[in-house]
Amino acid sequence: MNVTLRVDDLSGQEIRALIARHLSGMHENSPPESVHALDIDRLKDPAVTFWSAWVGDALAGCGALKRLDAERGEIKSMRVADGFLGKGVGRAVLEHILAEAQKRGFTSLWLETGSTDAFRPAIGLYSSAGFRRCGPFGDYVDDPFSVFMTRRL
């Protein structure tokens, strides 16, 4: 499957709907205090680069890279559209973010994801790409609903 990624300004109706679906999914599977997904306004932060993923004319997914400091980045807002689950879109988005982080000179990438069964596919994807579990980083705190992972670049 040919997945094309492009920097997205988050103004399109399709991407806004996917972000809304992402946020609702986070709230369906974690208590409110354990949801760390960014809304559209926070995804527009200058420290965040947001990409949408397309298969032809269909929105297939998205992902973002947030600069934590000069050496570290954080993966945010990884989501695959429901119709593209299990078709390699998540891996394509992740590989794009990994390549971009290396181009920016980051030495490590970090992420937080959920710990419930709904997040098993995400944890499996990150693990298969070399991410390992770690403790909380940045402003995160230990939380039974969070899994923290990192990878050296």
C-alpha positions as CSV (number, residue, x, y, z in Angstrom):
1,M,0.0,0.0,0.0
2,N,1.4,3.4,-1.0
3,V,1.1,5.8,1.9
4,T,1.9,9.5,1.4
5,L,2.6,11.7,4.3
6,R,2.3,15.5,4.2
7,V,2.6,18.3,6.8
8,D,-1.0,19.2,7.7
9,D,-2.3,22.5,9.0
10,L,-5.2,20.8,10.7
11,S,-7.8,22.9,8.8
12,G,-9.4,20.2,6.8
13,Q,-12.7,18.6,7.8
14,E,-11.4,15.0,7.4
15,I,-8.3,15.5,9.6
16,R,-10.4,17.4,12.2
17,A,-12.8,14.4,12.3
18,L,-9.9,11.9,12.7
19,I,-8.5,14.0,15.6
20,A,-11.9,14.0,17.2
21,R,-12.1,10.2,16.8
22,H,-8.7,9.9,18.3
23,L,-9.6,12.0,21.3
24,S,-12.9,10.1,21.8
25,G,-11.1,6.8,21.6
26,M,-8.6,8.0,24.3
27,H,-11.5,9.0,26.6
28,E,-13.3,5.7,26.0
29,N,-10.2,3.7,27.1
30,S,-8.7,5.8,29.9
31,P,-9.9,8.0,32.7
32,P,-9.8,11.8,31.9
33,E,-6.7,12.5,34.1
34,S,-4.8,9.8,32.1
35,V,-5.6,11.1,28.6
36,H,-2.6,12.9,27.2
37,A,-3.7,13.2,23.6
38,L,-3.4,16.7,22.1
39,D,-6.4,18.6,20.8
40,I,-6.2,20.6,17.6
41,D,-5.1,23.8,19.2
42,R,-2.3,22.1,21.1
43,L,-1.2,20.3,17.9
44,K,-0.6,23.7,16.4
45,D,2.1,24.5,18.9
46,P,5.3,25.6,17.1
47,A,7.1,22.7,18.8
48,V,4.8,20.2,17.1
49,T,5.0,19.0,13.4
50,F,1.8,17.2,12.4
51,W,1.4,14.9,9.4
52,S,-1.6,13.4,7.7
53,A,-1.2,10.1,5.9
54,W,-3.0,9.4,2.7
55,V,-3.7,6.4,0.5
56,G,-4.8,8.0,-2.8
57,D,-7.4,10.5,-1.9
58,A,-8.4,8.8,1.4
59,L,-7.2,10.0,4.8
60,A,-5.6,6.9,6.3
61,G,-4.0,8.2,9.5
62,C,-1.9,10.8,11.2
63,G,1.0,11.4,13.6
64,A,3.0,14.2,15.1
65,L,6.5,14.9,16.4
66,K,7.0,17.2,19.3
67,R,10.4,18.7,20.1
68,L,11.1,18.2,23.8
69,D,14.6,19.7,23.7
70,A,17.5,19.9,21.3
71,E,18.1,16.1,21.5
72,R,14.7,14.5,22.3
73,G,11.4,14.3,20.5
74,E,8.1,12.8,21.5
75,I,5.6,11.0,19.2
76,K,2.1,12.4,19.6
77,S,-1.3,11.8,18.0
78,M,-0.5,8.5,16.2
79,R,-3.9,7.4,14.8
80,V,-5.0,5.1,11.9
81,A,-8.4,5.7,10.4
82,D,-10.7,2.8,11.2
83,G,-10.9,1.6,7.5
84,F,-7.1,1.3,7.3
85,L,-6.4,-0.6,10.6
86,G,-4.0,-3.5,10.1
87,K,-2.8,-2.4,6.6
88,G,0.6,-0.9,7.5
89,V,-0.4,2.7,7.8
90,G,0.7,3.0,11.4
91,R,4.1,1.6,10.5
92,A,4.4,4.0,7.6
93,V,3.6,7.0,9.9
94,L,6.0,5.7,12.6
95,E,8.8,5.2,10.1
96,H,8.3,8.7,8.7
97,I,8.4,10.2,12.2
98,L,11.6,8.2,13.0
99,A,13.3,9.4,9.8
100,E,12.3,13.0,10.5
101,A,13.5,12.8,14.1
102,Q,16.9,11.6,12.8
103,K,17.0,14.4,10.2
104,R,16.4,16.9,13.0
105,G,19.4,15.5,14.9
106,F,17.4,14.0,17.8
107,T,19.2,11.3,19.7
108,S,16.1,9.7,21.2
109,L,12.3,9.5,20.8
110,W,9.8,9.1,23.6
111,L,6.1,8.3,23.8
112,E,3.2,7.7,26.1
113,T,0.4,5.4,25.2
114,G,-2.4,3.7,27.1
115,S,-2.1,0.5,29.0
116,T,-5.5,-1.1,28.4
117,D,-6.2,-3.8,25.9
118,A,-7.2,-1.2,23.3
119,F,-3.6,-0.1,23.1
120,R,-2.0,-3.5,22.6
121,P,-1.7,-3.0,18.8
122,A,0.1,0.4,19.4
123,I,2.4,-1.1,22.0
124,G,3.2,-4.0,19.6
125,L,4.0,-1.6,16.8
126,Y,6.3,0.5,18.9
127,S,8.0,-2.5,20.4
128,S,8.6,-4.0,16.9
129,A,10.3,-0.7,15.9
130,G,12.8,-0.9,18.8
131,F,11.0,1.1,21.5
132,R,11.4,-0.1,25.0
133,R,9.4,0.6,28.1
134,C,10.8,3.2,30.5
135,G,9.5,5.4,33.3
136,P,7.7,8.7,33.0
137,F,9.5,11.5,31.2
138,G,9.0,15.2,30.9
139,D,5.9,16.3,32.8
140,Y,4.3,12.8,32.9
141,V,3.8,11.0,36.2
142,D,3.6,7.3,37.0
143,D,0.1,6.2,36.0
144,P,-1.4,2.7,35.7
145,F,-3.2,3.8,32.5
146,S,0.1,4.9,30.8
147,V,2.9,3.0,29.2
148,F,6.0,5.0,28.5
149,M,8.5,4.0,25.9
150,T,11.7,5.3,24.4
151,R,14.2,4.5,21.6
152,R,17.7,5.7,20.8
153,L,18.2,7.0,17.3
